Amino acid sequence: MTLSSPQHIAIAGAGLLGRLLAWQLLQANCKVTLFEAGSFTPTEPQTSRAAAFTAAGMIAPLSEAVVSDEGVYCMGQFALERWPQWLQALGTDQNYFFKHGSLVIAHQQDFSELDQFEQELKFVIPHCQSYHRVNQQQIHELEPDINPHFNHGLFLAEEGHVDNRELLAAIGTDIISRGVKLREHTPVEVSANKITTETGEEIFDLVIDCRGLGAKTQQKMLRGVRGETLHVETKEIHLNRPVRLMHPRYQLYIVPKPNHRFIIGATQIESEDRSPVTLQSSLELSSALYTLSPAFAEARIIEMDSNLRPAYMDNLPKVQVQDGLITANGLFRHGYLLAPAVVENILAHIFKKDEKVFNDLLMRS
Ligand SMILES: Cc1cc2nc3c(=O)[nH]c(=O)nc-3n(C[C@H](O)[C@H](O)[C@H](O)COP(=O)(O)OP(=O)(O)OC[C@H]3O[C@@H](n4cnc5c(N)ncnc54)[C@H](O)[C@@H]3O)c2cc1C
């Protein structure tokens, strides 16, 4: 840490960005106070308002490039390198990061969606060599448990995923052991060097705003994009990697999670409605699951979740830096994909490094 680096940093929001930044700053010997409007306890995801707990945890630069741009792809490539490096520092035996690729498949009637996906991929990332078409036999070799009637797909070999809830819990435990000052159930407003709570004002060397959609009170350009998921549990099926199912309305995906669990998501609806999952969405999500394999019929639904993705109008992330205040937001549906780039960029600003990764992409207005 340079002499001019801030000594006591306040972070508003203990979702994905706030937790990761606290973790990195504590490792750099900063004093960190972390303010969270809801509960910090990772075993109570439904009481938290962080989108990070609802997310499926896919780190899918190619699949996400199709709905964004090459910049998101590049930051995603960075994430695939950075996550395993970061997680080594956690020093646990448990593995939270997997790079087994992802499989994109379509029903016969939706082949045009698969073609369209491949064309868009070629358009956004023209020189990419890390995906290839797969036939029925190859699909079976990759994922023996899925329905044999799927006979066309794409295998995106370089994609990954994280066990995100377990990871958030582990980072939470680590930052507590490193001495973070935790202020949960404390909604705040932010300004340069100042945090305002319901009871008063507190001054810091630096404030970092990681409130996700909670920052909308101060950033009117933010919007929430509703996403719904189902969590099921079954021992009848094993998946090695996330599987995306092309669908005319949504790209649905099934992501394997620990303890024979799977998350099926996600709807993408232009609405800031946080109410529970609708019947229509639950039917669409569960029928996608059933067509992937009828053995899912006996799976137990253990959770239905809905939340809002924090997004700007262009669906791209932004970091804004001013004296005494840094804001980072707009990670939309790419939080785990973009967080390493965003966090490393912010650390470079704080510690006044010459090289600030992805500055041109993150600081565009
Ligand atoms: C259904 C769904 C599926 C997703 N799947 C993926 C995926 O597979 N891969 C991927 O990369 N991304 C995915 N995402 C996106 C990802 O979850 C978000 O991009 C990411 O969580 C954003 O991180 P954040 O830290 O900015 O916000 P959040 O994770 O939402 O955290 C914000 C935190 O700030 C707190 N807060 C709010 N207001 C205040 C206040 N006034 N004071 C103090 N604290 C406050 C909130 O309680 C919360 O804890 C998904 C999102 C959804 C909804």
The ligand as a Tripos MOL2 file, in Angstrom:
@<TRIPOS>MOLECULE
LIG
   53    58     1     0     0
SMALL
NO_CHARGES

@<TRIPOS>ATOM
      1 C1        -31.8420  -14.5940  -11.5210 C.3       1 LIG1
      2 C2        -30.4320  -14.0860  -11.6180 C.ar      1 LIG1
      3 C3        -29.4580  -14.9230  -12.1590 C.ar      1 LIG1
      4 C4        -28.1330  -14.4630  -12.2970 C.ar      1 LIG1
      5 N1        -27.1970  -15.3330  -12.7840 N.ar      1 LIG1
      6 C5        -25.9130  -14.9000  -12.9490 C.ar      1 LIG1
      7 C6        -24.9220  -15.7880  -13.4510 C.ar      1 LIG1
      8 O1        -25.1720  -16.9750  -13.6990 O.2       1 LIG1
      9 N2        -23.6580  -15.3100  -13.6440 N.ar      1 LIG1
     10 C7        -23.3320  -14.0130  -13.3520 C.ar      1 LIG1
     11 O2        -22.1770  -13.6370  -13.5870 O.2       1 LIG1
     12 N3        -24.2640  -13.1590  -12.8380 N.ar      1 LIG1
     13 C8        -25.5380  -13.5660  -12.6410 C.ar      1 LIG1
     14 N4        -26.4780  -12.7210  -12.1190 N.ar      1 LIG1
     15 C9        -26.0990  -11.3180  -11.8830 C.3       1 LIG1
     16 C10       -25.4430  -11.0500  -10.5340 C.3       1 LIG1
     17 O3        -26.1900  -11.6060   -9.4920 O.3       1 LIG1
     18 C11       -25.3440   -9.5270  -10.3220 C.3       1 LIG1
     19 O4        -24.7640   -8.9160  -11.4410 O.3       1 LIG1
     20 C12       -24.4650   -9.2140   -9.1040 C.3       1 LIG1
     21 O5        -24.9830   -9.8310   -7.9490 O.3       1 LIG1
     22 C13       -24.3720   -7.7000   -8.8830 C.3       1 LIG1
     23 O6        -23.4930   -7.5070   -7.7960 O.3       1 LIG1
     24 P1        -23.5750   -6.2150   -6.8760 P.3       1 LIG1
     25 O7        -22.5980   -6.4240   -5.7780 O.co2     1 LIG1
     26 O8        -23.4670   -4.9850   -7.7230 O.co2     1 LIG1
     27 O9        -25.0820   -6.2040   -6.3120 O.3       1 LIG1
     28 P2        -25.7710   -7.2300   -5.2920 P.3       1 LIG1
     29 O10       -25.1600   -8.5760   -5.3780 O.co2     1 LIG1
     30 O11       -27.2370   -7.0880   -5.5270 O.co2     1 LIG1
     31 O12       -25.4150   -6.6200   -3.8500 O.3       1 LIG1
     32 C14       -25.8870   -5.3440   -3.4320 C.3       1 LIG1
     33 C15       -25.9230   -5.3290   -1.9060 C.3       1 LIG1
     34 O13       -26.1600   -3.9970   -1.4570 O.3       1 LIG1
     35 C16       -27.0940   -4.0360   -0.3980 C.3       1 LIG1
     36 N5        -27.7620   -2.7210   -0.3180 N.ar      1 LIG1
     37 C17       -28.7240   -2.2170   -1.1350 C.ar      1 LIG1
     38 N6        -29.0830   -0.9670   -0.7350 N.ar      1 LIG1
     39 C18       -28.3160   -0.6820    0.3480 C.ar      1 LIG1
     40 C19       -28.2000    0.4500    1.1930 C.ar      1 LIG1
     41 N7        -28.9390    1.5490    1.0030 N.pl3     1 LIG1
     42 N8        -27.2990    0.4000    2.2000 N.ar      1 LIG1
     43 C20       -26.5290   -0.6970    2.4360 C.ar      1 LIG1
     44 N9        -26.6080   -1.8020    1.6540 N.ar      1 LIG1
     45 C21       -27.4770   -1.7950    0.6220 C.ar      1 LIG1
     46 C22       -28.0490   -5.1490   -0.7800 C.3       1 LIG1
     47 O14       -28.7760   -5.6240    0.3290 O.3       1 LIG1
     48 C23       -27.0530   -6.1760   -1.3210 C.3       1 LIG1
     49 O15       -26.5600   -7.0190   -0.3010 O.3       1 LIG1
     50 C24       -27.7970  -13.1420  -11.9130 C.ar      1 LIG1
     51 C25       -28.7630  -12.3260  -11.3310 C.ar      1 LIG1
     52 C26       -30.0660  -12.7860  -11.1690 C.ar      1 LIG1
     53 C27       -31.0920  -11.9030  -10.5080 C.3       1 LIG1
@<TRIPOS>BOND
     1     1     2 1
     2     2     3 ar
     3     2    52 ar
     4     3     4 ar
     5     4     5 ar
     6     4    50 ar
     7     5     6 ar
     8     6     7 ar
     9     6    13 1
    10     7     8 2
    11     7     9 ar
    12     9    10 ar
    13    10    11 2
    14    10    12 ar
    15    12    13 ar
    16    13    14 ar
    17    14    15 1
    18    14    50 ar
    19    15    16 1
    20    16    17 1
    21    16    18 1
    22    18    19 1
    23    18    20 1
    24    20    21 1
    25    20    22 1
    26    22    23 1
    27    23    24 1
    28    24    25 2
    29    24    26 1
    30    24    27 1
    31    27    28 1
    32    28    29 2
    33    28    30 1
    34    28    31 1
    35    31    32 1
    36    32    33 1
    37    33    34 1
    38    33    48 1
    39    34    35 1
    40    35    36 1
    41    35    46 1
    42    36    37 ar
    43    36    45 ar
    44    37    38 ar
    45    38    39 ar
    46    39    40 ar
    47    39    45 ar
    48    40    41 1
    49    40    42 ar
    50    42    43 ar
    51    43    44 ar
    52    44    45 ar
    53    46    47 1
    54    46    48 1
    55    48    49 1
    56    50    51 ar
    57    51    52 ar
    58    52    53 1
@<TRIPOS>SUBSTRUCTURE
     1 LIG1         1 GROUP 0 **** ****
